[in-house]
Amino acid sequence: MLSQLSYGPAVEIVGSRRRMGDLDAFFAWYRERYMASDVDAISGVYEAPLLAVRDGVAIHLADREAVRAHLAELMAAYVASGAARAEVASLQVTPLGTPGALATANWHVSDPADRLVKDFHTTYQLLRDGDDGWRILSYTNH
């Protein structure tokens, strides 16, 4: 569950445009599947090609298999670090027209004793894919 949700004033879009509020549900699902090391489910919401930025280095992932392998490696590193639970401490969303958004999540990752293992931010560029939900076009860890 999100412990803090921070939206800018432009998030509730006037008229018939969709609200961005379902991003909290998307990230709750993402957190649960990621921590279960469900690489197929998680890689399924990423676009290919994908641009990932980690530690200031641009990583160009050209196809679905490269995206899947990248995510599998990250999930394995979480398991190796002792991570057992992840929470979105805060989520800041900037709408990009009707179907898009930039979302910055402050992730808190804990071990089985509920000790903080990681505290970091990731900004995702997302696009609404019709009725199929959100797709991640790129991400930057910072």
Order of alpha helices (4+ residues) and beta strands (2+ residues): beta-alpha-alpha-beta-beta-alpha-beta-beta-beta-beta
